[in-house]
Amino acid sequence: MWIKGMRPQTLPLALAPVLIGVAQSWMGVFEYSQGGGYDRHLPCPTFGGRPEAHGHYDDVHGACVTSMGWFLTVSVLCVCVALFLQIAVNYANDYSDGVKGADRGRTGALGGPDGNASGVGRAPSRLVASGVHPRRVLVAAGVSAALACVAGLAVTVLTGYWWLVLVGVACLLAGWFYVGGRHPYGYHGWAEVFVFVFFGLVATVGTQFALTDTVSLSGIWGGVNIGLVAVAVLTVNNLRDVDEDRLHGKRTWVVRLGERGGTVLLDVLLSLAAASALLFLLSGASWQNIAIGPDCGVWYPDGDLDHAVQVCDVWKYQLDVAMYWSSVVLLVLFAAMCVAAILTVHRRRFRMALPLCTLSSLVLAAMYWTLSFLR
């Protein structure tokens, strides 16, 4: 019951932006940003992040070599922060909406028949509305938030950027005041903005900055791309709950635009997400490199200038070809899932549309990963 109450179907939305942030980081950390061979750099300390370049290291583009263990540890911790924050927000929303009566119609056994077997009826049951004591749900939200804080503090210690604590506090406040407190912003039409910012930009570029000390245009692009998908998921939820939201004074964008306007909004969001992914694929020069062929050079055995041998990096070329066409396949799959989600929403089959949208975020993250091998 508690596992279903944490709404695991929403967790891909927490995981995808972190995966995109990692994808836009690893190549820069382990290849480009080092500015030369590993023998030209000191190893990074385990704690406190990467120090600034100084002394005889000023002439190279990178202060130290980041270990794979450090990189993987920070990446996993960022995943934990995102997942536990998402779970905490889900429990907190269950608690807040439950005590306000906004979930009054969502009773019954969690995950069981609740009038929604066809995918058209009410939303899945909630804990408080199903009879669980609100304080227990609030405690579950607090425990999840505490686990996110522990992981976030570990990231802060490993990177040395203590101001990241302020980012974590902002995430916690945004999660609580979504529907909690006296004036929840989710009831006044700001939820879509906050979801785009925190589930898109903050999660993606925050991960990239923690891993690389910088934010790239591709990282921001990925944050915008996944943010559009996150807002689309929220829009599907709001279309499903539009009547109850209107009854309880929850002025979402769908309530303000009306059901038809909300459906058009979803069409626009998913269309923009697919178009943004396509532009990102076309923005690189990877396809031009593939058309040119493998990178070749000249090798002189034993320094003999009369016997030049052409050497081509065929393996790297074959990997580039495989990653490029994998990216194309993933893009087509992502676009197909967006189209399918749009069609199911137009048919009011919201229970089918939600997993299509959430799982499409993982497909999008996979596309960014395959493209990261080409940049």
C-alpha angles and dihedrals in degrees: 000000000000092000091053089044090060087060100231090191088074096052096087087067089060094045100045100064091049090051090051090050091051091047091055092048112045099068093049093048098047101034122010105032095051091072095212142349122342089247089072095061138064117235115261118250117253093236131037098035129253115331124228117267114264142164115003090354092071091089094062130070100244136039101221147348115271112220120231089234092056092047094049092045094053091044093053091046090052088052090051092050092052096045097045091045090052091050091047091051091049092052092043091051090049089052097045097044090043096055090044092052095240090125095046093122094049099084134130134067111336110253092006130109108308102157091280102095091118092051092246104088134073128330120269115284120273130221101241093040089051093057104270111141109259092228091060090053091048090052090051089053090049094050091050091048090049091053089050089051092051091052091045093051089051089054089049092052093047095048098037093226104125093177087073084080087071090054089052092050090050090052091051093048092047090051095049099043092048089093100345131091130033096298108030111190090217088070093053104052100266099106093091092054094048092046091053092048100043103030091040119026103019096046094046104040091035089060092045093050093048090054102038109019088237143070121228131203089247090055092052089046090053091048092053091046096052091039090062090054091049092052089048090056090050089049091053089051091049093048089053092048099036096117095048092043091052090048093052096043097254102153101200121165089259091054090049095045096039126236094289092048090047090053090052089049090056091049090053095046096051092041090053091047092053092044091049091052090050092050091049090053091049095042095075126074092230094110090051090053090051091051091051093053135227121342108257134190140174123259124192110204111225089351092291105154092194094062108054117176123199112227121193128191093230095160093056090047092051090049090050091051092049093047093046095053090042087056090051092051092048091048091052090048092049092049091047091052090050091051091047091050091051092050094048091050091051086054090047093240095139097164088063094043096054098060090043090057097042095045091046087064089064091048089052091050090050089054091053089050095053090047090051088071089060100049 
